[in-house]
Amino acid sequence: MFGELRHWFGTSQTGSTPDYRFSLANERTFLAWIRTGLALIAGGLASAQFLPPLPVAHLREIIAILLLVLGGLVALRAVDHWVRTERAMRLGTDLPRSRFPAVLAVAVAAGAVVLIVAVLIQVF
């Protein structure tokens, strides 16, 4: 694990230098994931501060914590994927596959369902 962390702070110089356009595209993807993580973190903070108390005990705090954790995971996953993709381009191997976008989409959809149920409970 710590060997992988070391690679986060400087891409490996093994292999050949990829076309800069591919490296820049990889960086743009990384930055898009960072923006997603920041948006989730902002949503968590907003939930904690601005949501009224919900009918289910501590649901507001649970939502806030889940959004904050998810935002942190997205940021960590972004840097890991960026480094692995850069390394694959340098070595001329297949780009790493990722199921994380699908997992994130399911988590966000599940969160939306929980919020819909909470709103419906409050209305009725």
N, C-alpha and C positions, 0 to 999 in steps of 0.2 A: 504494500500500500504506500509506504513512504517513498519508495522508488518512483512510483507514479506521480506523487506530489512534487518531487524534484523536477519532473519534466514540465510541470505547469509554469515554472518561473523562467523558462527559456526553452524554446523548441530545440529539439535535437538537430545537430548539424550533420547527422548521418545522411547518406544518400545524396542525390543531386538537388540543386535549387529548382523548385517548380516555377512555372510561368507565374509572374507576379500577379496576373489577373486572377488566377485561381486562389492565390494566397489572400488577395484582397476580398474576393467573394467569400472565402472562409471567414475572414474577419468581419465582414458585414453580417453574416449569419450569426456569428458569436455576439455581435452587438445587438442584434434583434432579440436574441435569447436573454441578454442582460436587461434589455428594456422590458421584456415580459416579466422577468423576475422582480424588477423594480415596481412594475405595475401591481403585481400580486402583493408585494410588501406594502405598498401604499394603500391597497385595498384592505389589508389586514389592520393597518393603523387606523384607517377611516372607520372600519367596522367597530373597533374598540372604542373609538372616541365619539362617533356620531350616531350609531344605531341605537334606537330606543331599546329598553329592556324587552326581550321577546317572551312569548308565553311559556316557552320551555326554559327551565332554570339553566342559567349560564350558557345558553346557546350563542349569545352574542360573543362571549369570550372564546368559546370553542371555535366559532367561525374565524375570529381574528387570529387565533393561534394557528389554525390550519392554513390560512392564507400566508401568514408570516413564514411558517415552515416550508410551505410549497415554494414561496419566492426564493428562499435560501437554497432549496434543492435545485431549482431551475438555474440559479447562478452557478452553482457548483457543477452541474451537468453541462452548462454552456462551456466552461473553460476546459473540462475534460474532453468534450467532443471536439472543440477547436484544436487542442493539442494532438489528439489522435488522428484527426483529419489531416493536419499539417504533416504529421509524421508519415502517414500513408502516401501523401502526394510526393514527399521527398524520396520515399523508397519505391515508388511506382507500383504500389499494391492497391487492392480494392479499398475504396473508402469504407470507413466503419459504418455498420448499420446501426440504427437506433430505434428502439421502440418507445423512447421517452415522449415524443410528440403525441403518440396515441394514448399513453398513460396519462399525460397531462390533460388531454382533451376529455378523457373519461372522468378524471378527478374534478375538472371544472364543471362538467355536466352534472355530476353527482352533487356538487355543491349547489348548483342552481336548483336542483330538485329539492334539496333540503330547505333552501330559502323560500321556494314556492310554497312548500308545505307549511313553513312557519308563518308566512303571510296569510295563507288561507286559514290557519288556526286562529290568527289574530282577528281576521275579518268576521269569522263566524263565531 
